[in-house]
Amino acid sequence: MLREWRSELNRLLLLIAGASVLGLIVGQITLFVLLALLFYLSRMMFQLYRLNRWLENLPDATQGEPPEATGVWGWIFDGIYRLQRRERQAVNHLKSILDKAQESSAALEMAVVMINHRGNLEWWNKAAETLLGFRAEQDKQQGVTNLLREPRFFEYFEKRHYAEPLRIQSPIHKNLILEFQITLFGEGERLMLVRDVSQMHKLESMRKDFVGNVSHELRTPITVINGYLETLLDHKDSVAPRWVKPLEQMHQQSQRMENIVRDLLTLSRLETKSLPKEQDRIDINSLFREIKTEAEQVFAHKSHTFTLASDPDLYVRGSMSELYSALSNLLFNAAKYTPDKGEIGLSAHLNSAGLDVEVTDNGVGIAEHHIPRLTERFYRVDESRSTDTGGTGLGLAIVKHVLARHGGSLEIYSKVGKGSRFVCHFPKERLLPAPVQAVKSA
């Protein structure tokens, strides 16, 4: 490029020099130099005119070679032409990718919907028309919340918290259950994936009903068996000595089965029933004291030290029985799996996101690879340890469900040999102001 500009500058200097020589011969140097510059400027204007005419035809796919020119103008024409070819190649490549993506998405049973930053529909595949009822002509650039008027979808879409999918009925097929998953990309744009999970939902409902029904039916015979075993053990002096140990083992296992049935019924209730509209005003500090008192009585033989720490006047809205169950589960687990004379802590602190309730211990800890699965039903870190402590393997699953029903979540931190920390996050929407009398007494 620098060479071309130097050549053009040399041409201009030669033109001025030649005009000067001719002007000197005829005695009109200034006139000839002005004429030379006017000629050069006219040539430049002509080339600009050719460039303008050529650029006007750039969008035309049938455009041919660039205009013929020499010097710097030839370089400019050729450079623009090369850029144009590269741009066309890039556009064609992207178009082919887009065409393939659209063809492949059209074959999907899952609906794929692209939504712009204004919340309007940009593009969708064939499955979106089947599952959601979108129409190719009428619904283009329509607001997605105008077409999907389900209140739960509107709330899910506007909150922009897409970590968990949303399940609702199809707007055009009431017997279909759809799962919505939205991902943010670009500058406020969204990609929405929708799939039919009706069969999965049906199987999940059948599983819940089966577990609930079986657990309910098992409760009565287990209670009867447990009662008879307790009666026999109360009169074990009249029982042959060789039957005492088997009876004790049977009683232990029947109690364990009774605990499992109780926890299964609790889980079934948590899964099938929603929180009542009228919920309790829960005093966190009072709840902590009740749980601590019960834990000290149950684990008196282990000589643990239980400590409480909490911000004053903390009140939340929720189910008293469910939160008591969840927090006592965490505290009792910590006490069970911590060696004698351990330190168990229960604390609550406010932060910008809401309320954090923590249960800590200095016990044996949990290996890192177990942590993601701890809230699964019947998952055990150590089978023998759970058997020794009488655990059902359902405690943390209950905790997870209770927190989810209250809009919260559970995080687990642990290191082998250094203890564990269980953190319950409650959203600030659950917090309540302290009663007037509590404020005055403070």
N, C-alpha and C positions, 0 to 999 in steps of 0.2 A: 504493500500500500504506500509506504513512504517513497518508494522508487517512482510510482506513478505520479505522485504529487510533485516530486522533483522534476520529472519530465514535463509536466504541465507548466510549472514555473519557468522552466527553460524555454518553452515555446512562447510564453508571454514575453520574456525578456528579449528573445530573438525578434519577435514581432515589433516590439518597441524600438529595438536597435535598428531594424531595417527601416521603419518609418522615420526614424531620426536621420538616417543617412539620406533618404530621399528628400526629406524636408530641408536638409542642409544644402543639397544640390540646387533646389529651386528657391531656397530662401524662406521656407514656411515650415520650420521645425514643429512649432506648437500645433499647427493645423494637422500635419501628418500624424503626429503622436495622438491627437484626439481622435482622428479618423481610425487609427489602429485600435485604440481602446474601444471605440464604438463597435468596430467589427468584432472584436473579442467578446464584448458584452452581448452582441446580437447572437453570436454563436452559442454563448452560454444560455441565453434565453430560449433558443431553439431546442437545445438539448433538454432544458427543463420542461419545455412543452412536450417533447417526446416522452420524457419520463412520466409526466402527469397523465398523458393519454394511456400509457402502458399500465400505470398503477390503477387506473380506473377499471381495467379489465382483469385485475388480479383475482377477484373471486371467481372468474369464469374458468371452469375446469378445462375448457377447450383451448385456452390460451397457448400460443406457440412460443417460439424462441424469443428472447429479448431483442430490442432494436440493435442494429449494428452501430458500433461507435468505437472510437479509438481513444487512447489515453485514459485519463482518470474517469471519463464518462463510460468507457467500455468496462472499466473495473467496477463501477457502481452498478451498471446494468447486470453484469454477470453475477455480482455479489447478491443482489436482490433476487435474481433468478434462482441461485443456489439455495438461499434461505427459503424461498417459496417452495421449492421441491422438497426440502427437508420437512417443512411444515405440512405439506400434503401427505408425505409418507407417514409422519407422526399421526396426523388426523386419521388416515386410513387404517393405521395399526390400531389406534384406540377404538375406532368404529368397529373394527373386526372383533376386538376383545369384548366390546359392549354387546355386539350382536350375539356372540357366543354365550356371554353371561345371561342375556335375555332368553336365548333359546334353551339353555340348560335350566334356568329358573322356571321356565314355562312347564318343564317336565316334572317339577317338584310337586309333591302333595302338600308341602308347607307353603303358606302364603308369605310372600316377600313384598314389603311395602316401603317405598322411599318417601320420606316426609321432609319438606324444606324447613328453614329456620322460622318461618311464620306458622308452622303447624299445618301446612297444606299438602295435599297429595301430589307427588311428582310423578311417580311411576309405581306400578304393581304388576304382579304376574297373574296368570290365569287362576291359580288356586285362590287368590284374594277375592276374585269375583264369585267363586263357588262358596267360600267360607264366610265372607263378609258382605257379599252382595254389591261390591263396587261395580260401577258401570263405566266403560271405557270413555265414552263421550261426555256424559253429564257430570261425572264426579272429578274430572281433572281440575286441579288447583282448588278443590273444595277443602275446607277444614276437616281434619280427621275426626275431631270431637263433634262436628255437626252431623257426621254420618254414623258414628258409634256413640249413641246417647246414653249408654249405661253409666250411671253415676260413679261406680267403682272404677271404670276405665278412665273417666274424666279426671278423677282424683289421682290415679296412677300416672296418667300422661302428664299432668301439670306439675306434680311434685318432683319429677325428674329423678326419682330414686329407683333405679332399675336393677338393683342387685338381685332381687327375687322376681320371678315371673308372676303374672296375674292370670287367674283362671276365672272365666265368666261364660255365660251361655252365648251361643252364636246369635247375632241379631236377626238372622233369617231362618235359622233352624233351632228351635227351642230345645230339641232333644240332643243337640251337640254341645259339648263342653270344649271351649277353646282356651289354649294357653298362649298368652302374649308375652313376648320378650323384646325389649327395646334397647337399642345401643346408640349412644351419641357418637357422632363423627363430624368432621369438617367444622364449619362455623355455625353451630347450633342445629345442624341437620340430624335426622334420626332414621335409623333402619329398624323397621318393625317386622319381626318374625312371628307368625301365628300358625299353630298346629292343632290338629284335632286330637284331643286326649280323652275323648268320651269313653273308650274302652278301658283305658288306664284308670280313669275316674271311677268307672263302674267296679273294676276289680278292687280298687282301694276301698270303696264303700263296702264291698262284700267282705273284705278282710277285716275292716273295723267292726262290722256287724258280727262276724264270726267270733272275733276275739272277745267282744263284749258279751255275746250270748253264752259262749263256752265258759267264760270267767264267772258269769252270773250263775250258771248251772252248777259249777264246781264248788261254789262257796258253801252251799248247804251241806253236801256230803263231807267236805273237809272239816267243817265246823263240828259235825257230829262225831267224826273219827277223832278229832282233837279233844273233844269233850270226854269221850270214853277213855282215851289214853291218859288224860289228866286224872280222871277218877281212879284208874288202876294204879297210877303212880302215887296218888295220895294214900293208897292202901298197899304200898309195895311190901310191907312187912308180912302180909298174908300171901304174897306171890312167891313162887319158887325162885330162889336166888338166880338161877340160870336164865330167867326171863326178864330180870330187872334191866340189864344193859340193853337188850333188844327193844324193850318198851321205851327206854329213854331215847334211843336213837330214832325210833319211830315217832315219838313225840316231837323231837327236834326237827325232823324232816316235815312233819305235818304242819308245824308252825311256820317253817320256811315256805311251804306250798301256800299256806294261808296268806302270808305276806305277798307272795307273787301274785296271787289272785286279786288281792286288794289293790296292788299297784297297777295291774292290768285294767281293772275296773276304773281306776283313777285316770289312766291314760285314755281309755275309751271315752270317758266323760269329757275330758279336755279336747279330744278330737272332734266330737260330735255336737257339743253344745257351745254356743257362744257366750261371752260374758254378758251378764244381765245389764240392762241400761242403768238401773239404780245400783251403783257400786259403793263400796265402803270408803270412809275417810280413815286412812290408816296412819297411826302415829308410829313412825319408824323406830324411835327410841323405846317406846313401850313394847313393840313387837320384838325388838332385840332382847329386851330383858326377859320376856317370856321364853324365848328360844334358849337363851343362856341358862335360865333356871332349870329347864327340862334337861338340857344336855349335861349339866353338872350332876343331876340326879341319876341319869342313865349311865354315865361314864364315871361315876364316883370311884369305881375300883381301879381306874387307870390314872387317877391323880393328876389329870390335866389342869393347866391354867387357862381359863377362858377370859379374854379381855374384850371390852366393847369400846368403840371410838366412833363418835358421830357428831356432825354439826347439830346445833340445837334447833328445835322446832321444825323438824322435817316431817311433812305430811304428803302422802301420795293417794291417788284415787285408784281403786282396784278391788280385787277379791281378797278379803282377809284370809280366808281358809287356804286359797291357792298360794298366796305369797308366804304364808306360814309354812305350808308344805314344802315349797321350793327352798326357802332359806334354811329350814331345819334339816332338809335332805343334805344340803351342802355342808352344814356345820357338823351333822352326825357322821357324814362320810369322812370329813377331816379328822374327827375324833377316833373313828374306827381304825383308820389306816395310819395313825400316828402312834409310835411307841409310847409306853407309859411315861408320865411326867412331861408330856409335850406341851407346846404353847399354841393355842388355837385363838385366832383373832376374827372378830366380826366388826366391820366398820362401814360407814356411809359418809360420802362427801359430795357436795354439789360441784358441778363444773358447767362450762358454757353449753354443753349438749344436754344436760339433764342431771341425773343422779346416778352415782356409781356405788354399788354395794359390794364389798369384798369379803371373802372368807379366806383366811390364810392359815397355814400350818407349817411346822418345821419337821414334818414326817419324812418318810422314805422317798417321796417324790415319784414322778411318773416319767418313763422314757419318752422322748420327743415323738417317736413314730406312733405311739399310742394316742396322743392327744386329739388328732382330728376325728377319731372314732369313739371317743368316750361317751358321747351323747346317743350312740346307737343303742337300740334295745338289746339287752342281754350281752352286750360286749363286755368282756372281762380282761383286765390287764393281767391278772394272775388268777387262774381258776381255783387253786387251792386257797389263796388268800380270801377270795370272795366267799368260798364255802365255810371257812373258819369263822368269818365275821357275820355270816347269815345274810349277806347281801343278795338282792334279787336281780341286780343288773339293770334295773329300770329307773333308779333314782335320778340319774342325770338326764334321762329322756324326759322324765316328768318336769324337771327344772327347765329344760329347753322349751317345752310346750307352754308352761306357765308364763315364762318370759315373753314368748312370741305372742301369747294372747294379750299381754300388757304392752305390746309394741317395743319390747326390749330384746336384748341379746345376751349371750354368755360367751365370755372369753376365758381361756384356761392357759395358765403359765405354770410350768413346773420343770424342775431339774432333779435328776436322781441324786438322792442324798442331801438335798437342800430344801425340800418341802415344795408346797404347791400354793397357787393363788388363783382363786376363782372370782371373776369380776362380772357382776350383773349390771348391765347398762339399762337404765330406764330413761325414756325421752322426757324432755322438759314439759311436754303436754300432760304428763301424769302428775306433776307436782301441784300441790295445793297450798294456799296461804295458811299460816298458823291461825287457829281460832282467836277471836278477839280477847278472850280471857287469858289465853296463853301469852299474847303480846303484852297485856297489861301487867301480868305477874312478872314478866321479864324486866 
